[in-house]
Every structure is written in structure tokens, then in C-alpha cells.
Amino acid sequence: MAHIKIADTDHPVLEIFKQRWSPRAFTEEIVSEEKLNKMFEAARWAASSGNEQPWEYYYAIKGTEGWDKLFVCLDDGNQKWVKNATVLMACVTNKRFKRNDKDNPTAEHDLGLANSHLFLQAVAEGFYMHGMAGFYPSKVQEALNLSEDKKVVCMMAGGYLGHPEMLDEKNEKSETTPRQRKPLSEFVTQL
């Protein structure tokens, strides 16, 4: 049975927030295009500055040329477990507002909101995503032939939950260790 890590929250929150986590063990089952479109639709409705929607997603399914193109952009540590995922994505922002060609200082924030929507919709579909900073942005930029006005912010891998035992020792431990977060007192200040 796949290992699910439910958050033990200090205050009541929606169940989907408790269920969202970033696994590394995935089965070989390929997600349907319908479920992927639901995830992208959820991202589509995220808030953004001036309704700019500065995010772009480039994704590939395992076993395709696109997958290979994105996979080689990951660092060695992520390649060890991403090889088990069935979806791989590059998350990109437009650096400038389309309406006036000025710098968009909130583009990455807006992408983060879209990613959060995508992650939660994935969980609602029984699918899990894992965001990554361990990759080479210049390799992604080149592989996707992106212009200079685009920034590769992060990558994501996803799949249906697998068994922690399929991972190396370090990643298996991470997969089974209870989730923890800072207490509210460390990041919330009432003025």
C-alpha cells in the first residue's frame, strides 16, 4: 500500500491541505490527459497581478522525447527519484507585463499561486506533484528554446503514489518521516 503523509495541523484547515505533500516514490501508471487538463485549469484560475497570468507550463510524459529533454536538465540528486515519476514539468514566467512591457516584479509570486492551485487539484485527483529547485535553468532555457524575456523558475515531477521502499535509503527516510512545519509564532506577527 502506498504511504500517505497526512499533516497534523495545529488549527483546522481543509482536508486537501493536510493531504498535499511532495512524494518521491511513484508508480508507473500514466496520468490521463483529462486529469492533467484539470490541474492546468486549476492553475489557470490563480490570482495574478493585473490578471497578467505570467505563468507557462512545459510538460512531458515518461517515455517521450520531451521527457528525455527535461530529465537531463535535472541535477543528479533529483534524477535518482524522478526516474520513477510519470510527468515532468518546467514552470516558466514571463518577466515583463504584456500590457506595457514593464518588468513584472510579481511574476514568480503569481507562478507560485498557480503552482499551489495545480498541486491541490492534483491531490483531489489522487495524483501528487513534487516541486524542485535542483535543476539547471540554462539547460531548460536551451532545451525549450525560450527567449530571454522568460525565466525558468522551478520544475515539477508527478505521479501516483508508490512505495517508499523503491527509493534509495536517503529518499526512503524522507518519504516516511512525519511532516513538520514551523509554528505560527515563527512567521506570523500581529501589529
N, CA, C and O of each residue as an XYZ file, in Angstrom:
764
protein
N       0.840     -1.190      0.000
C       0.000      0.000      0.000
C       0.881      1.249      0.000
O       1.877      1.305      0.721
N       0.523      2.234     -0.794
C       1.281      3.480     -0.875
C       1.223      4.221      0.459
O       0.232      4.149      1.185
N       2.285      4.917      0.758
C       2.404      5.668      2.010
C       1.858      7.075      1.811
O       2.323      7.804      0.934
N       0.874      7.462      2.619
C       0.297      8.800      2.538
C       0.636      9.535      3.822
O       0.407      9.024      4.918
N       1.182     10.736      3.684
C       1.570     11.541      4.844
C       0.541     12.651      5.047
O       0.510     13.629      4.301
N      -0.287     12.486      6.053
C      -1.309     13.482      6.377
C      -0.723     14.429      7.425
O      -0.170     13.988      8.433
N      -0.848     15.723      7.179
C      -0.323     16.721      8.112
C      -1.148     16.737      9.396
O      -2.374     16.631      9.368
N      -0.446     16.872     10.520
C      -1.078     17.026     11.832
C      -1.067     18.519     12.140
O      -0.102     19.034     12.705
N      -2.136     19.206     11.770
C      -2.173     20.661     11.875
C      -2.530     21.112     13.289
O      -3.180     20.382     14.038
N      -2.103     22.312     13.643
C      -2.428     22.904     14.942
C      -3.809     23.544     14.941
O      -4.415     23.716     15.999
N      -4.305     23.892     13.775
C      -5.612     24.527     13.629
C      -6.358     23.839     12.491
O      -5.723     23.314     11.577
N      -7.680     23.828     12.523
C      -8.443     23.169     11.454
C      -8.225     23.844     10.097
O      -8.300     25.067      9.980
N      -7.961     23.044      9.098
C      -7.846     23.512      7.717
C      -8.577     22.514      6.823
O      -8.943     21.427      7.270
N      -8.784     22.878      5.585
C      -9.399     21.953      4.641
C      -8.566     20.682      4.532
O      -7.337     20.737      4.571
N      -9.227     19.550      4.397
C      -8.539     18.254      4.325
C      -7.510     18.197      3.197
O      -6.464     17.564      3.346
N      -7.795     18.843      2.088
C      -6.880     18.773      0.944
C      -5.515     19.369      1.285
O      -4.496     18.928      0.752
N      -5.489     20.378      2.177
C      -4.209     20.948      2.607
C      -3.424     19.931      3.431
O      -2.199     19.865      3.329
N      -4.109     19.152      4.232
C      -3.449     18.127      5.050
C      -2.871     17.009      4.175
O      -1.846     16.414      4.507
N      -3.541     16.737      3.062
C      -3.156     15.623      2.190
C      -2.039     15.967      1.213
O      -1.374     15.068      0.697
N      -1.822     17.273      0.946
C      -0.815     17.672     -0.032
C       0.576     17.518      0.551
O       0.876     18.067      1.611
N       1.413     16.782     -0.128
C       2.818     16.674      0.238
C       3.603     16.354     -1.021
O       3.016     16.165     -2.087
N       4.913     16.293     -0.911
C       5.785     16.136     -2.078
C       6.505     14.792     -2.055
O       7.657     14.717     -1.626
N       5.846     13.738     -2.507
C       6.473     12.417     -2.501
C       7.538     12.263     -3.589
O       7.633     13.071     -4.513
N       8.321     11.216     -3.452
C       9.336     10.864     -4.446
C       9.115      9.467     -5.029
O       9.699      9.121     -6.057
N       8.283      8.676     -4.381
C       8.009      7.308     -4.848
C       6.713      7.318     -5.657
O       5.650      7.682     -5.153
N       6.825      6.914     -6.909
C       5.672      6.920     -7.805
C       5.540      5.582     -8.529
O       6.525      4.882     -8.762
N       4.297      5.244     -8.879
C       4.060      4.050     -9.690
C       4.327      4.393    -11.160
O       4.632      5.537    -11.495
N       4.211      3.402    -12.013
C       4.420      3.608    -13.447
C       3.141      4.025    -14.170
O       3.167      4.257    -15.379
N       2.028      4.123    -13.451
C       0.747      4.476    -14.078
C       0.792      5.892    -14.643
O       1.152      6.840    -13.945
N       0.427      6.020    -15.894
C       0.422      7.315    -16.578
C      -0.891      8.038    -16.291
O      -1.965      7.441    -16.360
N      -0.798      9.301    -15.975
C      -1.977     10.115    -15.707
C      -2.688     10.432    -17.028
O      -2.051     10.583    -18.070
N      -4.003     10.527    -16.963
C      -4.765     10.826    -18.173
C      -4.634     12.305    -18.543
O      -4.362     13.159    -17.699
N      -4.834     12.572    -19.814
C      -4.828     13.956    -20.308
C      -5.951     14.754    -19.633
O      -5.797     15.948    -19.375
N      -7.064     14.101    -19.352
C      -8.191     14.757    -18.683
C      -7.785     15.259    -17.291
O      -8.107     16.390    -16.924
N      -7.091     14.436    -16.527
C      -6.655     14.865    -15.194
C      -5.607     15.975    -15.289
O      -5.644     16.932    -14.515
N      -4.690     15.852    -16.218
C      -3.694     16.916    -16.400
C      -4.385     18.237    -16.752
O      -4.021     19.290    -16.230
N      -5.368     18.177    -17.626
C      -6.082     19.395    -18.002
C      -6.825     20.007    -16.820
O      -6.938     21.230    -16.728
N      -7.333     19.175    -15.917
C      -7.969     19.693    -14.700
C      -6.944     20.438    -13.847
O      -7.248     21.488    -13.282
N      -5.729     19.890    -13.756
C      -4.670     20.544    -12.971
C      -4.292     21.888    -13.587
O      -4.149     22.885    -12.880
N      -4.132     21.907    -14.906
C      -3.789     23.164    -15.583
C      -4.945     24.165    -15.508
O      -4.718     25.373    -15.428
N      -6.170     23.668    -15.532
C      -7.330     24.549    -15.394
C      -7.345     25.196    -14.009
O      -7.660     26.379    -13.878
N      -7.010     24.432    -12.989
C      -6.930     24.992    -11.633
C      -5.867     26.087    -11.584
O      -6.087     27.145    -10.993
N      -4.706     25.831    -12.208
C      -3.639     26.844    -12.252
C      -4.117     28.091    -12.993
O      -3.782     29.214    -12.617
N      -4.881     27.888    -14.018
C      -5.395     28.996    -14.835
C      -6.164     30.019    -14.004
O      -6.143     31.211    -14.310
N      -6.839     29.557    -12.959
C      -7.699     30.420    -12.168
C      -7.022     31.000    -10.933
O      -7.694     31.549    -10.060
N      -5.724     30.887    -10.852
C      -4.989     31.510     -9.747
C      -4.986     33.028     -9.919
O      -5.078     33.543    -11.034
N      -4.878     33.728     -8.799
C      -4.784     35.193     -8.839
C      -3.443     35.607     -9.432
O      -2.444     34.900     -9.298
N      -3.438     36.765    -10.091
C      -2.180     37.309    -10.612
C      -2.292     38.824    -10.719
O      -3.384     39.371    -10.872
N      -1.157     39.484    -10.637
C      -1.119     40.942    -10.708
C      -1.686     41.423    -12.041
O      -1.204     41.038    -13.106
N      -2.714     42.269    -11.969
C      -3.317     42.802    -13.190
C      -3.902     41.727    -14.089
O      -4.097     41.951    -15.284
N      -4.186     40.553    -13.517
C      -4.689     39.409    -14.286
C      -3.754     39.051    -15.444
O      -4.202     38.598    -16.498
N      -2.466     39.256    -15.238
C      -1.465     39.009    -16.276
C      -1.295     37.521    -16.582
O      -1.022     37.144    -17.722
N      -1.457     36.679    -15.558
C      -1.254     35.232    -15.714
C       0.095     34.944    -16.395
O       0.129     34.389    -17.493
N       1.194     35.320    -15.746
C       2.504     35.269    -16.387
C       3.139     33.874    -16.452
O       4.290     33.750    -16.871
N       2.430     32.848    -16.055
C       2.998     31.504    -15.993
C       2.835     30.751    -17.304
O       1.906     30.981    -18.079
N       3.779     29.840    -17.519
C       3.718     28.893    -18.642
C       4.215     27.554    -18.123
O       5.157     27.497    -17.333
N       3.584     26.480    -18.568
C       3.986     25.129    -18.180
C       4.390     24.355    -19.433
O       3.680     24.358    -20.438
N       5.519     23.708    -19.353
C       6.003     22.825    -20.414
C       6.100     21.444    -19.782
O       6.886     21.248    -18.855
N       5.323     20.492    -20.261
C       5.297     19.191    -19.606
C       5.539     18.064    -20.600
O       5.375     18.215    -21.811
N       5.934     16.938    -20.041
C       6.170     15.741    -20.857
C       5.794     14.507    -20.050
O       5.894     14.486    -18.823
N       5.366     13.499    -20.760
C       5.005     12.214    -20.170
C       6.188     11.261    -20.322
O       6.875     11.261    -21.343
N       6.413     10.455    -19.296
C       7.516      9.495    -19.321
C       7.444      8.621    -20.579
O       6.369      8.188    -20.996
N       8.618      8.377    -21.168
C       8.695      7.544    -22.362
C       8.660      8.336    -23.657
O       8.648      7.753    -24.741
N       8.643      9.667    -23.555
C       8.614     10.510    -24.753
C       9.935     11.274    -24.890
O      10.722     11.354    -23.947
N      10.159     11.826    -26.071
C      11.350     12.653    -26.294
C      11.341     13.882    -25.397
O      12.386     14.317    -24.913
N      10.153     14.439    -25.177
C      10.027     15.605    -24.308
C      10.492     15.303    -22.892
O      11.145     16.127    -22.252
N      10.146     14.104    -22.408
C      10.591     13.677    -21.072
C      12.115     13.664    -21.010
O      12.712     14.207    -20.082
N      12.730     13.044    -21.998
C      14.192     12.961    -22.025
C      14.814     14.357    -22.058
O      15.825     14.607    -21.402
N      14.213     15.250    -22.814
C      14.701     16.620    -22.953
C      14.693     17.345    -21.605
O      15.631     18.076    -21.289
N      13.633     17.143    -20.811
C      13.541     17.782    -19.498
C      14.361     17.043    -18.437
O      14.972     17.671    -17.572
N      14.372     15.719    -18.506
C      15.052     14.908    -17.491
C      16.539     15.252    -17.393
O      17.081     15.320    -16.290
N      17.196     15.468    -18.514
C      18.645     15.757    -18.492
C      18.949     17.131    -17.893
O      20.111     17.449    -17.639
N      17.931     17.937    -17.667
C      18.121     19.261    -17.060
C      18.139     19.204    -15.532
O      18.455     20.198    -14.879
N      17.801     18.050    -14.962
C      17.773     17.876    -13.507
C      19.159     17.572    -12.969
O      20.000     17.015    -13.674
N      19.394     17.944    -11.705
C      20.659     17.561    -11.084
C      20.619     16.074    -10.725
O      19.557     15.452    -10.745
N      21.779     15.513    -10.399
C      21.883     14.072    -10.133
C      20.979     13.618     -8.994
O      20.377     12.547     -9.069
N      20.880     14.427     -7.937
C      20.060     14.052     -6.790
C      18.599     13.867     -7.160
O      17.957     12.926     -6.695
N      18.074     14.746     -7.982
C      16.680     14.617     -8.395
C      16.489     13.527     -9.441
O      15.446     12.873     -9.464
N      17.474     13.321    -10.303
C      17.332     12.271    -11.308
C      17.149     10.896    -10.663
O      16.487     10.028    -11.231
N      17.739     10.694     -9.469
C      17.645      9.395     -8.789
C      16.206      8.969     -8.540
O      15.871      7.794     -8.690
N      15.361      9.903     -8.165
C      13.973      9.528     -7.866
C      12.993      9.950     -8.958
O      11.957      9.307     -9.126
N      13.293     11.013     -9.702
C      12.377     11.467    -10.756
C      12.219     10.402    -11.835
O      11.205     10.377    -12.533
N      13.194      9.534    -11.977
C      13.089      8.457    -12.969
C      11.824      7.629    -12.765
O      11.365      6.963    -13.693
N      11.247      7.664    -11.538
C      10.026      6.916    -11.236
C       8.759      7.707    -11.546
O       7.683      7.119    -11.656
N       8.862      9.017    -11.688
C       7.688      9.850    -11.950
C       7.212      9.637    -13.384
O       7.957      9.140    -14.230
N       5.967     10.017    -13.646
C       5.437      9.834    -14.997
C       5.150     11.145    -15.718
O       4.869     11.153    -16.917
N       5.222     12.265    -14.976
C       5.054     13.593    -15.581
C       6.206     14.464    -15.107
O       6.582     14.425    -13.936
N       6.756     15.240    -16.007
C       7.837     16.168    -15.680
C       7.485     17.514    -16.299
O       7.094     17.584    -17.464
N       7.625     18.584    -15.514
C       7.246     19.924    -15.983
C       8.328     20.943    -15.699
O       9.054     20.848    -14.709
N       8.423     21.917    -16.581
C       9.199     23.130    -16.345
C       8.189     24.252    -16.173
O       7.267     24.402    -16.975
N       8.374     25.043    -15.111
C       7.465     26.142    -14.784
C       8.188     27.450    -15.082
O       9.253     27.728    -14.532
N       7.596     28.239    -15.956
C       8.257     29.409    -16.528
C       7.390     30.644    -16.320
O       6.162     30.559    -16.326
N       8.038     31.794    -16.135
C       7.299     33.053    -16.082
C       7.739     33.959    -17.227
O       8.841     33.842    -17.762
N       6.837     34.859    -17.576
C       7.169     35.969    -18.461
C       7.677     37.079    -17.550
O       6.977     37.472    -16.616
N       8.862     37.585    -17.795
C       9.475     38.584    -16.923
C       8.817     39.953    -17.027
O       8.937     40.773    -16.116
N       8.134     40.199    -18.119
C       7.586     41.539    -18.366
C       6.070     41.465    -18.565
O       5.543     40.465    -19.051
N       5.386     42.536    -18.183
C       3.955     42.638    -18.421
C       3.701     42.760    -19.925
O       4.384     43.519    -20.613
N       2.740     42.030    -20.420
C       2.394     42.124    -21.842
C       1.713     43.446    -22.164
O       1.856     43.964    -23.271
N       0.980     43.992    -21.211
C       0.190     45.203    -21.472
C       1.025     46.458    -21.645
O       0.602     47.388    -22.331
N       2.231     46.504    -21.021
C       3.032     47.735    -21.110
C       4.536     47.484    -21.244
O       5.319     48.434    -21.271
N       4.944     46.227    -21.327
C       6.346     45.820    -21.484
C       7.251     46.268    -20.334
O       8.467     46.365    -20.501
N       6.659     46.540    -19.169
C       7.454     46.863    -17.982
C       7.781     45.587    -17.228
O       7.099     44.574    -17.383
N       8.839     45.638    -16.401
C       9.193     44.488    -15.569
C       8.006     44.067    -14.714
O       7.278     44.910    -14.190
N       7.817     42.769    -14.578
C       6.758     42.234    -13.721
C       7.414     41.675    -12.452
O       7.877     40.535    -12.450
N       7.458     42.469    -11.376
C       8.141     42.033    -10.160
C       7.403     40.939     -9.390
O       7.974     40.343     -8.476
N       6.146     40.666     -9.741
C       5.385     39.643     -9.020
C       5.171     38.370     -9.847
O       4.396     37.501     -9.448
N       5.834     38.256    -10.967
C       5.619     37.092    -11.848
C       5.889     35.770    -11.133
O       5.110     34.826    -11.265
N       6.982     35.695    -10.381
C       7.305     34.444     -9.695
C       6.307     34.151     -8.578
O       5.947     32.996     -8.350
N       5.863     35.194     -7.885
C       4.822     35.029     -6.872
C       3.558     34.464     -7.515
O       2.946     33.532     -6.992
N       3.177     35.035     -8.652
C       1.968     34.590     -9.337
C       2.101     33.143     -9.816
O       1.140     32.378     -9.748
N       3.266     32.772    -10.292
C       3.509     31.382    -10.677
C       3.362     30.476     -9.457
O       2.804     29.384     -9.560
N       3.858     30.923     -8.308
C       3.717     30.137     -7.084
C       2.260     29.886     -6.727
O       1.896     28.789     -6.302
N       1.426     30.911     -6.903
C      -0.002     30.728     -6.651
C      -0.599     29.707     -7.626
O      -1.376     28.837     -7.233
N      -0.224     29.830     -8.896
C      -0.725     28.882     -9.901
C      -0.254     27.463     -9.579
O      -1.021     26.508     -9.703
N       1.004     27.329     -9.167
C       1.521     26.008     -8.799
C       0.754     25.425     -7.618
O       0.454     24.231     -7.595
N       0.442     26.258     -6.648
C      -0.316     25.793     -5.487
C      -1.684     25.265     -5.917
O      -2.126     24.215     -5.451
N      -2.344     25.994     -6.800
C      -3.635     25.523     -7.319
C      -3.457     24.180     -8.030
O      -4.247     23.256     -7.835
N      -2.421     24.084     -8.851
C      -2.157     22.849     -9.597
C      -1.910     21.688     -8.637
O      -2.453     20.600     -8.826
N      -1.089     21.917     -7.601
C      -0.786     20.866     -6.619
C      -2.054     20.369     -5.940
O      -2.259     19.162     -5.812
N      -2.905     21.290     -5.507
C      -4.110     20.897     -4.779
C      -5.099     20.163     -5.685
O      -5.742     19.208     -5.250
N      -5.226     20.597     -6.932
C      -6.095     19.882     -7.866
C      -5.538     18.482     -8.121
O      -6.296     17.519     -8.241
N      -4.223     18.376     -8.202
C      -3.606     17.057     -8.390
C      -4.007     16.126     -7.248
O      -4.411     14.987     -7.482
N      -3.893     16.612     -6.013
C      -4.261     15.790     -4.852
C      -5.728     15.383     -4.937
O      -6.070     14.240     -4.635
N      -6.595     16.305     -5.343
C      -8.018     15.991     -5.486
C      -8.233     14.870     -6.510
O      -9.221     14.140     -6.438
N      -7.309     14.741     -7.456
C      -7.383     13.698     -8.489
C      -6.642     12.422     -8.084
O      -6.578     11.471     -8.862
N      -6.078     12.398     -6.861
C      -5.320     11.223     -6.411
C      -3.931     11.164     -7.008
O      -3.315     10.099     -7.053
N      -3.432     12.301     -7.467
C      -2.135     12.429     -8.135
C      -1.292     13.370     -7.295
O      -1.841     14.246     -6.627
N       0.020     13.218     -7.309
C       0.879     14.055     -6.470
C       2.002     14.678     -7.288
O       2.560     14.057     -8.193
N       2.314     15.916     -6.947
C       3.394     16.656     -7.602
C       4.483     16.977     -6.586
O       4.216     17.116     -5.392
N       5.697     17.090     -7.072
C       6.853     17.429     -6.233
C       7.621     18.540     -6.947
O       8.160     18.336     -8.035
N       7.665     19.710     -6.326
C       8.399     20.833     -6.900
C       9.887     20.702     -6.648
O      10.305     20.149     -5.631
N      10.692     21.214     -7.583
C      12.148     21.070     -7.474
C      12.880     22.349     -7.865
O      12.509     23.049     -8.807
N      13.925     22.621     -7.106
C      14.863     23.690     -7.455
C      16.177     23.095     -7.947
O      17.036     23.823     -8.444
N      16.342     21.807     -7.817
C      17.575     21.116     -8.218
C      17.582     20.786     -9.700
O      17.351     19.645    -10.100
N      17.851     21.796    -10.499
C      17.924     21.633    -11.953
C      18.784     22.767    -12.493
O      19.182     23.667    -11.754
N      19.065     22.713    -13.788
C      19.916     23.712    -14.438
C      19.060     24.586    -15.347
O      18.733     24.188    -16.465
N      18.689     25.796    -14.864
C      17.803     26.657    -15.649
C      18.299     26.934    -17.068
O      17.503     26.976    -18.006
N      19.604     27.121    -17.228
C      20.115     27.418    -18.572
C      19.907     26.233    -19.520
O      19.682     26.423    -20.715
N      19.984     25.014    -18.984
C      19.733     23.832    -19.817
C      18.266     23.776    -20.246
O      17.954     23.438    -21.388
N      17.375     24.111    -19.313
C      15.947     24.123    -19.650
C      15.670     25.212    -20.682
O      14.952     24.994    -21.658
N      16.249     26.386    -20.449
C      16.075     27.519    -21.363
C      16.471     27.103    -22.785
O      15.766     27.389    -23.754
N      17.604     26.430    -22.880
C      18.095     25.992    -24.191
C      17.239     24.866    -24.764
O      16.889     24.891    -25.944
N      16.901     23.883    -23.937
C      16.117     22.735    -24.411
C      14.756     23.159    -24.937
O      14.244     22.571    -25.890
N      14.165     24.185    -24.317
C      12.847     24.650    -24.732
C      12.905     25.826    -25.700
O      11.876     26.322    -26.158
N      14.128     26.265    -26.005
C      14.325     27.385    -26.922
C      13.535     28.622    -26.465
O      12.821     29.251    -27.246
N      13.688     28.944    -25.178
C      12.955     30.063    -24.594
C      13.681     31.373    -24.843
O      14.911     31.419    -24.840
N      12.927     32.429    -25.055
C      13.507     33.756    -25.249
C      13.991     34.314    -23.917
O      13.660     33.784    -22.856
N      14.773     35.380    -23.978
C      15.357     35.991    -22.782
C      14.319     36.632    -21.869
O      14.607     36.889    -20.700
N      13.113     36.895    -22.381
C      12.085     37.502    -21.540
C      11.314     36.473    -20.724
O      10.315     36.802    -20.085
N      11.779     35.226    -20.748
C      11.178     34.150    -19.959
C      12.184     33.685    -18.910
O      13.391     33.697    -19.148
N      11.677     33.275    -17.747
C      12.537     32.766    -16.681
C      12.033     31.400    -16.238
O      10.854     31.243    -15.922
N      12.923     30.412    -16.213
C      12.589     29.092    -15.697
C      12.738     29.173    -14.179
O      13.844     29.354    -13.669
N      11.634     29.042    -13.467
C      11.624     29.244    -12.019
C      11.795     27.934    -11.251
O      12.545     27.878    -10.277
N      11.109     26.891    -11.683
C      11.200     25.609    -10.991
C      10.791     24.502    -11.950
O      10.323     24.748    -13.062
N      10.981     23.285    -11.486
C      10.497     22.121    -12.223
C       9.641     21.303    -11.265
O       9.751     21.446    -10.047
N       8.792     20.449    -11.817
C       7.945     19.586    -11.012
C       7.917     18.197    -11.632
O       7.974     18.034    -12.851
N       7.829     17.212    -10.763
C       7.644     15.832    -11.200
C       6.396     15.311    -10.513
O       6.076     15.727     -9.399
N       5.692     14.404    -11.169
C       4.473     13.904    -10.560
C       4.159     12.487    -10.950
O       4.703     11.934    -11.905
N       3.245     11.911    -10.163
C       2.790     10.557    -10.422
C       1.822     10.096     -9.361
O       1.471     10.846     -8.450
N       1.397      8.863     -9.488
C       0.564      8.235     -8.468
C       1.498      7.652     -7.410
O       2.589      7.174     -7.721
N       1.052      7.700     -6.160
C       1.910      7.290     -5.052
C       2.393      5.849     -5.189
O       1.618      4.925     -5.436
N       3.711      5.696     -5.017
C       4.339      4.384     -4.998
C       4.743      4.013     -3.582
O       4.260      4.601     -2.614
N       5.615      3.054     -3.469
C       6.068      2.567     -2.164
C       7.424      3.173     -1.816
O       8.311      3.211     -2.668
N       7.603      3.647     -0.584
C       8.882      4.234     -0.178
C      10.076      3.306     -0.378
O      11.187      3.774     -0.627
N       9.858      1.992     -0.273
C      10.955      1.017     -0.400
C      11.604      1.027     -1.782
O      12.696      0.487     -1.956
N      10.943      1.637     -2.762
C      11.500      1.672     -4.112
C      12.616      2.719     -4.236
O      13.303      2.779     -5.255
N      12.791      3.540     -3.195
C      13.766      4.632     -3.219
C      15.064      4.225     -2.544
O      15.116      3.232     -1.819
N      16.122      5.010     -2.792
C      17.365      4.788     -2.067
C      17.139      5.141     -0.595
O      16.111      5.724     -0.250
N      18.085      4.795      0.266
C      17.914      4.939      1.714
C      17.575      6.370      2.141
O      16.671      6.580      2.949
N      18.297      7.347      1.600
C      18.075      8.753      1.964
C      16.661      9.202      1.610
O      15.970      9.805      2.432
N      16.234      8.907      0.386
C      14.916      9.337     -0.052
C      13.798      8.538      0.602
O      12.707      9.065      0.819
N      14.055      7.278      0.916
C      13.053      6.479      1.628
C      12.802      7.076      3.011
O      11.658      7.155      3.460
N      13.866      7.491      3.677
C      13.721      8.100      5.006
C      12.887      9.385      4.909
O      11.993      9.616      5.723
N      13.188     10.205      3.917
C      12.435     11.438      3.712
C      10.962     11.140      3.425
O      10.075     11.873      3.862
N      10.721     10.083      2.703
C       9.362      9.706      2.310
C       8.516      9.266      3.503
O       7.296      9.427      3.490
N       9.149      8.716      4.524
C       8.410      8.145      5.649
C       8.486      8.987      6.924
O       7.775      8.699      7.887
N       9.321     10.008      6.951
C       9.425     10.880      8.122
C       8.183     11.759      8.212
O       7.742     12.310      7.204
N       7.613     11.897      9.413
C       6.419     12.750      9.546
C       6.682     14.176      9.076
O       7.781     14.708      9.231
N       5.664     14.769      8.508
C       5.760     16.152      8.033
C       5.824     17.101      9.214
O       5.167     16.891     10.233
N       6.627     18.151      9.065
C       6.746     19.165     10.113
C       6.757     20.544      9.479
O       7.191     20.720      8.341
N       6.277     21.510     10.230
C       6.303     22.900      9.804
C       6.608     23.771     11.008
O       6.391     23.369     12.152
N       7.112     24.966     10.742
C       7.341     25.935     11.811
C       6.002     26.268     12.470
O       4.962     26.237     11.812
N       6.025     26.586     13.761
C       4.784     27.046     14.389
C       4.437     28.452     13.887
O       5.314     29.190     13.438
N       3.162     28.814     13.967
C       2.709     30.122     13.504
C       3.494     31.245     14.164
O       3.747     32.272     13.534
N       3.880     31.067     15.413
C       4.594     32.129     16.152
C       5.915     32.513     15.505
O       6.447     33.586     15.788
N       6.457     31.658     14.640
C       7.725     31.951     13.990
C       7.581     32.753     12.689
O       8.566     33.270     12.164
N       6.354     32.854     12.176
C       6.221     33.596     10.920
C       4.987     34.484     10.833
O       4.737     35.094      9.793
N       4.219     34.563     11.905
C       3.032     35.434     11.925
C       3.193     36.456     13.042
O       3.434     36.090     14.193
N       3.060     37.731     12.708
C       3.192     38.807     13.691
C       1.978     39.738     13.601
O       1.692     40.310     12.549
N       1.285     39.873     14.710
C       0.178     40.832     14.747
C       0.720     42.198     15.110
O       1.477     42.327     16.072
N       0.353     43.203     14.370
C       0.812     44.578     14.640
C      -0.218     45.330     15.444
O      -0.014     46.500     15.768
